[in-house]
Every structure is written in structure tokens, then in C-alpha cells.
């Protein structure tokens, strides 16, 4: 099953997700919305922000690599099929990741 996850849509945190699919989607969203090194005792969790303040093509590449590494490390129940980005038309350069994942 392939699912599209858009970081810009936001997500409400469920302490007890109804099923495993919702749990996995929520975990992926949490990884996307966490800055690496911001969690005490879990410093390698989240997305590395080395892409900030780079030209857009370089930022997209670095951000996609960071997302891929984080998802592969912290959510092994999904296969990342594609990483793409939407840009905010009101704020040029503001990127929102759009992921296609397959639940294993």
C-alpha cells in the first residue's frame, strides 16, 4: 500500500492510534517535524537541518537525503518510494516535503 504524506498538512497526535497504518504514518510525520539534536537522550532522532540557507536545488537535495536517512533509521516498517517538495507561494524558498511511502 503506497501512501502520500504531506508535512504541510499537519497531523494530530494520537496516543492510541486505531491501527498500525495510522501509527506508522504518525511516526513518519513525527520524524519529519523533529529537528535532529532537539530531543535530549535521543539526539540522532529527526531530520538534520544542514540544508537551511542553501540555494534551493542544493537545499532540496540535502533535505531529501536527510529525510531518507531518518526514515530508514527510525521507521523500518516503511519503504520510502519518493521524496518531493512543495514550495510556499507566499514565501519563496520555504519547502514542504511530500513523501510517498509503502507500508511493509
C-alpha positions in Angstrom: 0.0 0.0 0.0 1.5 3.3 -1.1 0.6 6.4 0.9 1.4 10.1 0.3 2.4 12.1 3.4 2.5 15.9 3.2 4.3 17.6 6.0 2.4 20.9 5.4 -1.0 19.3 6.1 -0.2 18.8 9.8 -1.3 15.9 12.0 -3.0 15.5 15.3 -1.1 13.2 17.7 -3.0 10.1 18.7 -1.8 8.4 21.9 -3.6 5.2 20.8 -3.8 5.1 17.0 -6.7 3.0 15.7 -4.5 0.7 13.6 -0.8 0.1 12.7 -1.1 2.1 9.5 -2.1 5.2 11.4 0.7 4.6 13.9 3.3 4.3 11.1 2.0 7.5 9.3 2.2 9.3 12.6 5.7 8.1 13.3 6.9 9.3 9.8 5.2 12.7 10.4 6.9 13.0 13.8 10.3 12.2 12.2 9.7 14.9 9.6 8.7 17.5 12.2 11.6 16.9 14.6 14.9 18.7 14.3 17.8 16.5 14.8 19.6 17.0 18.2 16.5 18.6 19.7 15.5 15.6 21.8 17.5 15.1 24.9 18.7 11.4 25.2 17.8 10.8 21.6 20.0 13.2 19.7 20.0 11.3 16.4 16.2 11.3 16.0 14.7 13.7 13.4 15.8 15.5 10.3 19.2 17.2 10.0 18.8 20.9 9.1 22.1 21.4 7.3 20.0 22.2 4.2 19.0 25.6 5.6 20.2 28.8 3.9 21.4 26.9 0.8 20.3 27.6 -2.8 17.0 25.8 -3.5 18.4 23.0 -5.7 21.1 22.2 -3.1 18.6 22.5 -0.2 16.2 20.1 -1.8 18.9 17.5 -2.3 20.3 17.8 1.2 16.9 17.8 2.7 15.8 14.7 0.7 19.0 12.9 1.9 18.4 13.8 5.5 14.7 12.7 5.3 15.7 9.4 3.6 18.3 8.6 6.3 16.0 9.5 9.2 13.1 7.4 7.8 15.3 4.4 7.1 16.8 4.6 10.6 13.8 5.2 12.7 10.8 3.7 10.9 11.7 0.4 9.4 8.1 -0.6 8.6 8.0 1.7 5.6 9.9 1.9 2.3 10.4 5.4 1.1 9.4 5.5 -2.6 9.8 9.2 -3.4 10.6 12.5 -1.8 9.3 15.6 -3.5 8.8 19.2 -2.3 6.0 21.8 -2.4 7.0 25.4 -2.1 5.1 28.1 -0.3 4.0 30.6 -2.9 3.8 33.4 -0.3 7.3 32.7 1.0 9.7 31.6 -1.9 12.2 29.1 -0.7 10.0 27.6 2.1 9.9 23.9 1.3 7.4 21.3 2.5 8.3 17.7 1.9 5.9 15.3 0.2 6.7 11.6 0.7 5.4 8.5 -0.9 5.9 5.5 1.3 4.9 1.9 1.1 4.0 0.2 4.3 5.8 -3.2 4.5 
